[in-house]
Structure formats: C-alpha cells, structure tokens
Amino acid sequence: DTGVSQNPRHKITKRGQNVTFRCDPISEHNRLYWYRQTLGQGPEFLTYFQNEAQLEKSRLLSDRFSAERPKGSFSTLEIQRTEQGDSAMYLCASSSERGTDTQYFGPGTRLTVL
Amino acid sequence: GDSVTQMEGPVTLSEEAFLTINCTYTATGYPSLFWYVQYPGEGLQLLLKATKADDKGSNKGFEATYRKETTSFHLEKGSVQVSDSAVYFCARSPTGNQFYFGTGTSLTVIP
C-alpha cells in the first residue's frame, strides 16, 4: 500500500489555460474524493466517485471544473480557462466502502494561476 | 444545516503545556467524527476517530471523546511537543454525499 498519490505536486499556469490533475487512490479503495483547500481554510468538498460513477458533482465550483474516473481506478480533475481565483491546493482522498468512511489524503497539487 | 465548527487559532503553547482544541458539530443522525493533522508542506493525515457516542479516539498522546449530549469532539493532549506544531482539522462523516471539515486550528509549540 503506497498511499494516495497526486501528480503534479505543483502547477503554475497562465490565466485562461486548461490544467489537469491526476489522483491515484489506495488500490483497494473504491471511493475517491476531490477537495479544494485555500489558505487558512479547511478542505472544501468538490466531488465524489464510487467506482467509476460520479455520485456527487453539484459542489464543483463552476462548469469549468470537471472530473472523471473512467475505469474506477485513477481520477483526473480538469479546470478549463483557469482564473486567478482558482489558485489553491487541490486534494484527493480515497476510502473503502466498508467501515466508517475514513478518508486517506494525498499530498495535494498546488495550483498557481498567474 | 449539517456542519463542523472548531476553535479559531492560531494557538501558541510552550512545550509540555496542555492542549485543548474545541470542535462541535451539527448533524442529523449519528456521524463518525475525526481529527486530521496537516504538518507543514504535507497532506492531511488521520490523527484519530470515533464512530459512536462515548467512544474515545486516541493516537500519539492525543485524545478526543464523542459527546452526543454536547455535540462535541474536543481534541486534547496532556503535554505538547515542538513536533506537534501543525494545523488540526475536525471533520465528520457524510450526510448523503456531503463531507464536512472545520476551518482548521494552527498550533505552534515553542521550546
């Protein structure tokens, strides 16, 4: 078990560009979550997958944000036409369906939009 | 609606001091409760959890007791160390698909 991994760890982009982040969950976990964290705040829930099904996406911040988990393993989060306000840490977490929904977090991807 | 509220920081303590970080929750039903810790430059790590009323979660000298009557899950440690300096987040399990974290409390322990 290598834990949740995220790539890249840091991304600097210019306003208006598209960015895509990848999350690889713990292998036996079928649930995967995306959060955004801004400075001085707790994680803000964005979306959630159970296997390949996206069961909650109403919290995605705008229609510029989209997420996929096509084979029920890794997931990608894409932000189109980035804005400076998108600068934040994007966190991925995974959990097993059984038990108490304990979530295990990756190290995050820090996005800076210039 | 359902939420988690935790004590605002930052908190600065001397080494070996007693720590309390308050956390209260609102919920319909009986959520599981968690404390996560985020060390500088790292991701969130699960510190401890409790799944039902009167349960006590503990880890690394930290403790928190699930109090249904006061809807609280306060984090305590009897003697903090410099290495405990981090941001601490209270969290609760979902209602439906909505997950909740507090805003975080920054702790700095000075020698």
Interface residues (C-beta under 8 A of the other chain):
Chain A: V4 Y33 Y35 G40 Q41 G42 P43 E44 F45 Y48 L55 E56 R59 L91 A93 T100 D101 T102 Q103 Y104 F105 G106 P107 G108
Chain B: S32 F34 Y36 E42 G43 L44 Q45 L46 K49 T51 F89 A91 S93 P94 G96 N97 Q98 F99 Y100 F101 G102 T103 G104
